[in-house]
Amino acid sequence: MKIELEKYNPEWQNQFEKIKIELKENIGFLHPHIEHIGSTSIKGLSAKPIIDILIGLERSDLLDEAINPLLEQDYVYYPIFNESMPYRRFFIKHKEKSNHLNIIKEEKDIPQSTEEHNLRLAHIHILTYNSEHWVRHIAFRNYLREHLSVQKEYQQLKENLSTKEWIDGNDYNKAKDSFIKTEEKIAIDWHNKTTNR
């Protein structure tokens, strides 16, 4: 599969704001911190038009409390990733209501149609607020917003990778991993210095 990037679209921020309101209605009782992350949150950066949303909850034992309220609103839950990332609960929001399973426990459960990125509206990542994983997402986003030379380098990498064929979106993400991990370390140091002034 080819990864189709779109030029930055201000509508992505509007989509985030709408989903944020919906999420607060559904899991507001958990007092979530909700942030727009990923490439769609960075002005000027091309992206797959899927909104990445980071939800922070005050304690790790609250992560599972968000599952049923989101399932009731047609979010698709992927516990298939819980073993490799026990600190995160991952959901997908589709553009239209899906008639498929909304809990993906094994790879064989994933319907082909739900793997098509053009049907996805948002990826929801639920973590413990202010955990190391929360901080690295926020730090990387803010670092790219403030450092245009790094943002341009990332843009070039994404454009180069978008010309290739990939097994799936995860395969494409792995190809960006080295750049992201390197810049994330720098971003976290920068974040810690700027927030501890």
N, C-alpha and C positions, 0 to 999 in steps of 0.2 A: 504494500500500500504506500501511496505517496502522502506526505503530510502537507496539507494546504494551509499556508499562512495567509492571514489578511493584514493589511495595513492597520495601524492603530485606529480604533473607532471610539469616539466619545460615548457612544451608546452603551459600550461595555460597562461604564461606570453606572449608568442608569439602570442597567439590568441587575448589577450588583445591589444597588439600593433597593430595588423591588424585592429581590430574593431575601435581603437582610430583614425587611419588614415581615415577610412571610415566616422566616426562621424565628424571629422574636415572638411572633404570635404562637408558634408551635412549641418552642422550647424556652420561652422567656422565664419560666419558673426555675430554670437552671442558671439564670443570670449570666448568659453567655457574653463573651467579648467576641465581636464579629469583625473580621478584617478582609479586605479585598487583596489577594496576593497574586503571584504569577504574572506572566507577561501582559495579560489584559489590564493589569493595574498600573502599568508604566507607560505614561504618555510618550508616543513616538516609537514604541517597540511593536513590531509585527508579532502576531500570535495566532495560534489556533483559536477560533472564536468560542472558547469554552471558559466560563468564568470560574476561577479558582477562589474558593472561599475558605478561610481559616476560622474555625470556631474554637475559642479557648474557654475551658471550664475550670473552675477553681481547684478541683481535686480530681485525681485520676479515677477514683471510684465512681465519679459521676458520668464518665464517658458512656457507659452502657445505658444510662437513664435517658439518653437522647434517641436511642434506637427506635423504640416503638412510636413515639410521636412523629418521627420523620417517615417511618414506614406507612403510617396512616395517611400521609400526604403524598404518597406515590414516589418518594425517593427510593432509589434502589441501593440496598446495603450490600457491601462486599466484605463479609467476614473472612473470605478467602485470603485476605491480606493481613489478618490479625496476628497470625503466627510470626510472620517476618517483621511486622511492625506493631507490636502489642500496645504501643503508646498512642496509636491512632485508630479512629473509626472512620471508614471511608464510604461515602455515598455519591451516587450520580443522580442528578436531576435531568430528566429528558425534556425536550421541547414540548412533546405531547405525551399524554398518559400512555404508559406501556401496559400491554396485556400479558407481559411475560412475568416470570418469577421476579419478586422484588427483594429476594435474599439470595445472593450468589455465594454458595458455600464451596463449590468446587469448579474447576475450569470447565468441566463438561456442562455445568449449569448455565454458562454464558451464552445466551442466544446471539447468533451472528448479527442480528439487527441492532442489538444494544451495543455492539462493539463499534458500530459506525459513528465516528466522531461528529459527523454533521447532524446527528440526531440528539446530541448532548447539549444541554444548556449550561450546566454547572457541575463542578467537582467540589464536594464538601469534605473538608479534612477537619476532624474533631480531635483536639489535643488538650493536654493540661496547660492552662494559661501560665505563661512565663517559664515553661519548661525549656530545656535546651532546644527542643525541636520547634517550639513556638518562636523562640528568639531567633533561630537561624532563618526561618521564613521571613520574619519581619525585617531582620537585619539585611538580608539579601535584597528584598524589595526596596527598602529605603536607600541602600547603597547604590543600586542601579539608578534610582531616581536622581541621586545627587552627583553621580559620576558618569558623565555622558560618554567619555572615552570607553569605559567598560561596557556601557549600554550598546555602543556601536559595535564593539567586538562581539558581543553576544548576538546582536542582530545579524552580523555577517556569518557567524557560525550557524545560526538557525536557517538562514537563506541557503547556505551550502548544503546543509543536511536535508532541506526540503526538496532537493533535486534527486535524492536517492530513493530507492525502494526499501520499505521496512516491513517486518513481519506484522507489527502492530505499534500502537502508541508507546507502549513500554519499551520496545526495541529502540525507537527514536529517542526516548528520554535517556536511555543508557548511553547513547552517543553524546549527549550533552553533559553527562555526569562529571567528567574530568574537569571541564571548564567550571561548572557550577561548584564543585567541591573546593577547587582552588580559590575561587572568588568568594565563596561563602566564608572561608576562614578569615580572609582579609575583611570582609563585611562585618563579621562578628566582632573582630578587634575594633574596627571603626565605630560600630554601634555601641560597644561598651565604653569607649572613650567619650563619645558624644552624649551618651545618656548619663554618665557619671560626672559630668562637669559641675 
